[in-house]
């Protein structure tokens, strides 16, 4: 056992894409140990592996069993942890690798998107005590029947945060291929600025809204248990973005960042008869079909009928059509329209609580660029507008500018 | 639970080399279930996977930890079982896949060549009872600390035989890329004949001597527990070779088959002082270094010194040099010679027990081809001669002919 406490580090697939990069990760892990920390490393599958395995499964079955998919996919991380252990040994470090099952990451039985229900830290504790660096396969766990489960997209983040919480770690470091969390996607907005800090809540909204830095669910857990998270680059020593509880200084900032999500499609059900329960039945069915409905808009009804619009992930559009078209017939709605060429542009910031001016400033920024708003939805700390997909980047740039988020600009 | 009892089927890597072949295996497995058997399938890693994983490990470390190698290599079979389960589902069959750990294949902790010490069949029994086809990852198990272990080369055969024993299976079918066990390697001897039956003991010798049909250790276990084994082709419906206890009819056959092993090297330590214990010390050290010494020849000593020759697997020759050269200095031997260009040619047959003519017939066959014999070693049911590697095929052909083993020839 070293003295300074435990640090959990998580490395994504792009950080361990080949043996050379794995050696780089090993050096970084070893350096952290040398500073006096007990290190627990969570690793994703080697970049590309997941697609290869999915391709194999696809060649055999169009709709493979989810239990068997988990069995298959979990091998990816198992390869990574073994290779990283070898790389650390090569540097003269003591290290030992584990699958999710072996370190007692117990989940429910929802294959392909299981939830962690408990972590038994006995084995990790024992190995840390004996001075070893502990390497844990991300993304995976095991249910009470010992069936292997996986935690869904970005699940390695969840493994890292949950381990950090269970081990009372000093810090959960998320290593990724970007330098931290930005005010907007730097590939779209040239002047986007890396944030030094952001609150759990803001990060959760930004993650849900399309900032692909961290998995949204893991952010929720980090916030709930107050696990300090540091998002930083695997390829640089620079500090990244600290994600912590809401702090006083943060509240001065009106808007933390702008995001764009181009992976959703809009569905509009026209002339829904204005009878209580009609709409709810349709959404119940969508939920049962495991379709994640995002924005839902219903306006006041005219002539005893109303239009209902909502967005769904584009990949679920096919499933959605089946459910919705059945519902349209049953409830006697007028028809249904689909629009895949949309983007959801959002601003996020704790500071906008109780500030009515934010929406107005956002809308006027869009108006000045002649971007037409198709849907609007708000929460306490975010405002989202659906716009045409082609206009998304222009919209993000205009909003980023309107709130003065860029480099060399005052912060609010 | 079906009524006819349990059949364990094992498919090697070449039988599941790609999705198309996996579908073929699934059809064969399903057909067996349709006949009324409970089927337990043991699968190896997809052909080629093992080499790819070893290559990855090799890029990271020259001497990877054996625990981590097992962690890495065991993913290969895990991929196979998941894919085979998907393929069976696709055919409308109920099937479920398991790792070695999940079905309680408990081994000792000798990583990379662990021995099975127990199998807890509870989970398999439960799934068979519910009508499912059970698929088990071959080659792997788990020690009492839940660390993943592997069973060494050909370990999937061991998994199959051990499961067949534990489940009291009616039959253990070993599917491979050849049609059964032959009187000699059909690639070398054109007239080689497929055997209908062979005894455990004979098969054990043949496997040890280079017939790559089945792992020798698993043959030992099959014999010990009297597990009926059927070696047959994954690509044909033809019956293969039944391996059973020695039966009366078998004893009429003098020689069952001829094998050649070209994977050994000969080491000769010259002028070893004729003091008790000198040689044994050297072999103890070789054992400690995990080197499998095969034939050992020591002749009567002349002038208080003797020459000792033995064979080792060629892949261990480097390790062997280190041990032997140290020993030569310590015991004051005259020197050491190595010969990699050898082959061990053997005849095997229960019938040769008490028949002194076999050795003579073998030697004269070699003499007639002018093949020089470098070493001779015998057991109750086999005779092995080390010859020059270049002469091996000619030697095998001559012996095969001398014992009348070919097609259309009377059987002894």
Interface residues (C-beta under 8 A of the other chain):
Chain A: X19 X22 X23 X53 X56 X57 X59 X60 X61 X64 X65 X67 X68 X69 X71 X72 X74 X75 X78 X79 X81 X82 X83 X85 X86 X87 X89 X90 X96 X97 X99 X101 X102 X123 X146 X147 X148
Chain B: X19 X22 X23 X53 X56 X57 X59 X60 X61 X64 X65 X67 X68 X69 X71 X72 X74 X75 X78 X79 X81 X82 X83 X85 X86 X87 X89 X90 X96 X97 X99 X101 X102 X123 X146 X147 X148
